[in-house]
Amino acid sequence: MATNALRSLWAEPRPTNAPGRGPRDWALVAVLICWSVAEVVLRQDLAPRPLQLLAVLAVLGPLLWRRTHPLVAVAVSCGTLTIIDIVRILTGSQGTVLNSTLAVLILAYALFRWGSGREAASGLGVILLWLAIITTHGADPTTLAEAVAGYAFFLFAAALGAAIRYRAKIRIRDIDQAKAREREQLARELHDTVAHHVSGIAIQAQAGRAIAASHPERAIEALAIIEDAATRTLTELRAIVGVLRASQDTEFAPQPGVAEVEQLATDGQTRPCVEVTLSGEFDDLSPAVGAAIYRLAQESITNARRHARHATQVTVAVTGDADQIRLTIDDDGSAAGGRTPAGYGLVGMRERASLLGGTFHAGPAAERGWRVEAVLPRTGTPR
């Protein structure tokens, strides 16, 4: 088992979302430069200036590439610092290096945060080799406690980078699972709608065959109904393309739609009170869009009941325009409710709206409480 775990760590790829150099990286370098200049001005026990300059460059330069090339950054920094220490030993140079070179801890963190498994293992070996040289043969006397503290600092930085890396990995996995569940739910609803239409087509076809000889005019009516149902079925089949669906038991019943949103309203005896307002045109609305409006409203009301502190009222408004359906949910809960747009439930809601070609937004309202707003095209054309 231990061998398999080590192989898994060795084969760990780099994170795919590593950011490039940004303003904060240049700000970090600027701060360290100021720190180094302050030390040069204020301290008197420093090694010769050429060695100090080389040591600072060995730390500051690789910091800018610590995410994109973490192993190279560690190798350049620790290798240069090792050469500097060896030169100090051979020349008998007195004085210490700048404390700002401790920023090499950031490189140890970045190695395990952004490097692959092989890079992390190789870079850790470089760091441990450098620490062994400077603690046993370094130019500055080092006690056992100082040596242990040095190892502890670097191992802590590496462990911190690994912990944050795997926490981000778990979060990405959870977000992907939330999106997959929402795709599965949407596909199941589309499947059930198609199955409902197909069942109607089969029944009408059987009835048409039974009455074709005696009542041909009624058979023609049945054919018209079949044509309309087949058209709707083709529309839903186009919507289901690209949406993955796991094998689960299905129900051959229509999914709830916009009309059922009114059933989410409460009588005012429970808190928060839910008020629902429907306005506009909802005829010829895609069943997938109607079901999505209902699910988004239902999930938003549930979130308000769970997370909106001191909320007394939730207002649900559905407006049907010529081309789109707009859903708005507002509550009057406290802004300190701890709700954030990064929740997995909101991720699933956003994914559902996106699959149907719409938009979704959730966040604090302008004055008080929380607002959820979704806009979906009437046809529910998926992306």
C-alpha angles and dihedrals in degrees: 000000000000090000091052091049091052091048090050091051091046091052094046108128126221118273110264096218100062109148121227128233113308142170092280091059092053089046090053091052091047091052092050091049090053090048091051093048091050091052092049090052098043105034126074102183098073131130119248115304097244090058091046092051092049091048093051092048090048089059104033099045098055091047090076091058098037094113101040097038107017097159093048090048092052093044093050094045099043093038092053092046090050091052090049091052092048091051090051091052094048095045095040090234114182127217136049134273123252118283089227088076086076084085084088083087086074089060091053089052093047092049092063095033098052107013129093121250092263092047092049093050093045093045092049089054090053092049094048091048091052092048091049091053097047095043097047104029103015125137091241120065110251126196123213091254092052091049092050090047090052092053091045093053094051094043090049091052090050092047091049091052091049092048094051090045094055092042089056090046092053091048092051089049092050091049091050090050091050090052091047091051090051092049089049093049092048092048091049091052091049090048092051091050092050091047090052091052093046091051089054091049092052093049093048091047091052091048091048092053091049095053101031094099099043102031110024093168091060090048088057089053089051090052090053090052090048091051092052093047091047090052091052090047092053090050091054092045089056088052093051093056111108095017112112119223128193120216107268136144112277135205120226094218132104115267120241114271142182093302091059091055088081088063089066090069118104131218095243097256094099126063127267096034113221119215121187126198124186120190136164133026122326100168118124090015116160109255089227091057092046091050091047092052090052094047093047092049092046093049092046092051090049091051091050091052092049103039111018105097116214091359114161102174140031118193120202118191125182118186125186118206130178094270108016148027120231122203121190125180120185130178131185097223125138117280088229091069092115095237118150133182089238096074116125092235090059090046089058093047091050090049092052092051091047093050089057093049095257140115133248133195132176128178147109115319122241095256110014141338131014132305130204118190129180130177118193131179113245092238094050095223106187123223 
